[in-house]
Amino acid sequence: MKKEIGNVLFKSINNKNNSIRLITSTNNSSNENVGLLGIKELKTPKGWEDLFHKKNEKINEIRDHIIPIKINQESTIEQLKETLYYIDGISRELCDLMDPAQFVMNVIPYGPHKIESHKAFLKMSDTVNRLNANSDLYQLLLVIRDHKHYHQLPNDHQLFLNEMIKESEVNGINLKPKEKYEIMKLKDEIFAQGSMFIEQSLNSYKHPPNVTLNIPYSSLVGHLPLKYLQQLPPKKPDGNVPFIPTDYLVAGILKYIPDPNIRYSVHRLQSISNCYDSVLNHLVQLISKRYQLAKTLGCENYSFYELKNKLLKTPTQDLSKEYKEKSDEELNKLIEIKKRMEPNNPNNDKIFSFDLPFYKNQMSKEFYKSHSLDKEELSQYFTLENVLNGLNIIVNKLFNSQLKIVPMNNGESWDKSVIKFNLLRNDENKTILGIMYLDPWERQDKATGCVNHPIGLGYKKFKILKNNLKNNLKNEDDDDDEYNDEYNLPKCSITCSFTQNNFNEPLKSKLQHSDVETLFHEFGHALHTLMSRCNFQHLCGTRGPTDFIEIPSTLMENFSWNQDLLQQFAINSMGKPISNEMVTNLKKTRNLFQGIETQEQISLAFLDLKLHTVETDKNTSTNIGDTNMSPAQILSTLHQQQIGIHGTVSNFFLTSFNHLFYYGASYYSYLLAKDYSKRIWINHFDSGKQLNLEKGQFYQQNFLKPGASIDPSLILNKFINKNK
């Protein structure tokens, strides 16, 4: 365990005791290029090929070392454990490339690093397929499971072993060679179609519809905010604007323009646009290949295949029933506003798809006004530096730790606006627990939304992986690792698309509270990565079931609404904390559309399951299987059933629903995770009244630290009192 090195000058961002501290180094790091993300092979994009060959060679070396090992009933328990460590060593080498490659493919704009990382990822995917089809490795796992000492293995060793066996079996290890080849081919095609679905989703805005709509400029000015007006084409002599329905402008029209005819016309243009055809086509192909994969593996459909590995085996409709009354109440309030604003509209007793953004905005404005809330005033309290201080207060209160902004090494970053943090324990040595990157601001060619990526995990470094192989399988980075320790130093990234509004002092940029909640959500994932310490890389941090790993992130959302915490970090430029009244009224906004928005999420979850449940070998380029409906048509039907919203949904929703690739047949996990995290917040943290070291360390030791190395249901039982 080493201290931070170098002569550093600490500059406090503000005068709070728990403030984030910006480190400015007088000697900084050397000018030596450390490589992208601190990976020395990635000093140039061509380094991805070197990294692949290095990792692939190590994988082959481990495989060739362990396959000849003859585990028998005379083998000791230590020999069983060592063999499992070797097998996890293969997983480590795979993820050393695939984790950063996935990050680069999803975050860095199109260019050499993106191209080369994608090539390396595909090569390593082929290695994964070959390992999954390796019968010798599978038989070795079975022999260990059947060994007389199996039940004497530690629980995490048994869990790891059974996870590896299960993964081999769900990947078709027991199939005939021809069927195994078909599985590998389908997985490659699924990845290719999924990658193209994501890429086309991100780039659809570059191909706006080749149609225009003449809209009177007078109908827009005074309603549409300046940032939208600036994107409009010049006004024609007749006073009309030749409106081109780009996604950005359509969103503005639907939210701010009171004329229902304009909203309808713009929404219809977007609905009939063919600019999403390529997105839809890749999605349909993705779903079709998944269906074929599931059938080849003997499953009824892909949903059944995927749900076998989840914390809850079957999703529930209880949440839909729970929120139905509230969503009906909210819908009726929207209808009341519509009747007031459109008294002569014969359809003013219905809310259509093109109505929903506008009337939600109207209802929000009326609510904010009646409660003396002003979004601009609120944002004064939520500068990025204040929000980061809030995160720092949390880790200090709960974990006796602190976040520090530290200098970026040469070649480490992908953009000048990225901020690097060390998570430090508040001990004498300021032990480094992990590294986190934050890429906060929107940029051209950068995906919208926020996402967390693990780049390295906190697995235990076993000496046998260094000393026992013929070529000395030692991680060459260990010799000069500043943070060399018993465990690998975890590393992750949070990527957001917040609007930067202070370019001289970026940390002074103001956020909306919704941005704050989003950043807290992603920080929950980051804590799961940075604080997990496990024997097996394969079970570290966020490697667990989808519906389990979303719990820490949804739990962290609650912290962004806690009054005591808010008043410690939400401070305006005059040094005044946010008032009790403002916090009370702000908290009321959390439930303003809770029913409708929950039902929207339930609709998306049902859509996800529907797409992955129907027989999909009868697809057209736009319709799914025997439903004879497009995804947008299915979602429109669900919206009417679940919420009572009429009209059609445009295919635009696909561009922001990339979960169909990453969380196929698992999107419901967000809803279940919210339910679990709500119960943990109430039962363990006493609804925020007990944010202290005792509660925090129990949460760290019993939830964050074990990752997936303990059965998730056993972890949850420690936090959820079902009698409350």
LINTAPE-V620757 format. One line per field, one symbol per residue. phi: phi as a letter, one per 30 degrees, with the letter a starting at -180 (. if undefined). psi: psi as a letter, one per 30 degrees, with the letter a starting at -180 (. if undefined). A space follows every 50 residues. Layout:
# LINTAPE-V620757
phi->???
psi->???
This chain:
# LINTAPE-V620757
phi->.cddcjdbccbddbcddcddcdcccdchddddddjeiicddcdbeddddd ddddddddddddeddcdddcdbddddddddddddddddeddddedecddd ddeddccdeeledddddddddddddddeddddcdddddddddddddddce dcdeedddddedddddddddcidcddedddddddddddddddddddeddd ddcdddbdedbbbdbeeddcdjcdeeddedcddeddediccddcddeddd eddddcddddddddddddeddcdcdceddddddddedddddddddddicd adddedddccdcdbdccdddddcddddddddddddedddddbdcddcdcb cceddeddddddddddddddchcbdddddddcdeddddddddddddddbh bacbdbddddidccadddccbcccddcdchedclbbcbcdcdbdicddib acbdcabdddccdddccccdchdcdddddcdeceadcdddbbbccbbddd bbddbedddccddddeddddedddddddddcdbbdbedcdhcddeedcdd ddddddedddcddddeddbdbdddicdddedddeddddddcebedddddd dddddddedddccddcccdcdbcchddhbdeddddeddddddcjdciccd deeddcbdedcdbeibdededdddddddddeddcchhjdbcbdddddddd dcbdddhcdbeeddddddcccddc
psi->jllklljkjkjkeagkeglkkkkjkffallfkjflkggjffhfleffeee eeeeeeeeeeeeefefefkjkaffkleeeeeeeeeeefeeeeeeffeeee eeeeefeklkaeeeeeeeeeeeeeeeeeeeefgjeeeeeeeeeeeglfge ffklefeeeeeeeeeeeeefggfglleeeeeeeeeeeeeeeeeeeeeeee efgfffilkhllkjkkeffekfeklefeeffllkklfgflkikkileeee eeefefkfjfeeeeeeeeeeegkgfgeeeeeeeeeeeeeeeeeeeeggle leeeeeffglekfkllgeeeeegeeeeeeeeeeeeeeeeefifgjfgggk klefeeeefeeeeeeeeeefghkkeeeefffhleeeeeeeeeeefeeegh llkkklkklkfelfkffkkkkkjkkhaefhkkflkkkjjflklkgkklak kkkkfklilkjkfffefflegiikjffeegjfgkaelkjlklkkklhljk gjfeieffkkllfeeeeeeeeefeeeeeefgkjlfkefglbgfakefeff eeefefeefffkeeeefffjklfggklkleeeeeeefffegeheeeeeee eeeeeeeeeeegeljgggkaffljbgfhlleeeeeeeeeeeefgklalkl fefefghfffeehkggfffeeeeeeeeeeeeeeeghhgfiileeeeeeee efeeefbgfkkeeeeefffjjff.
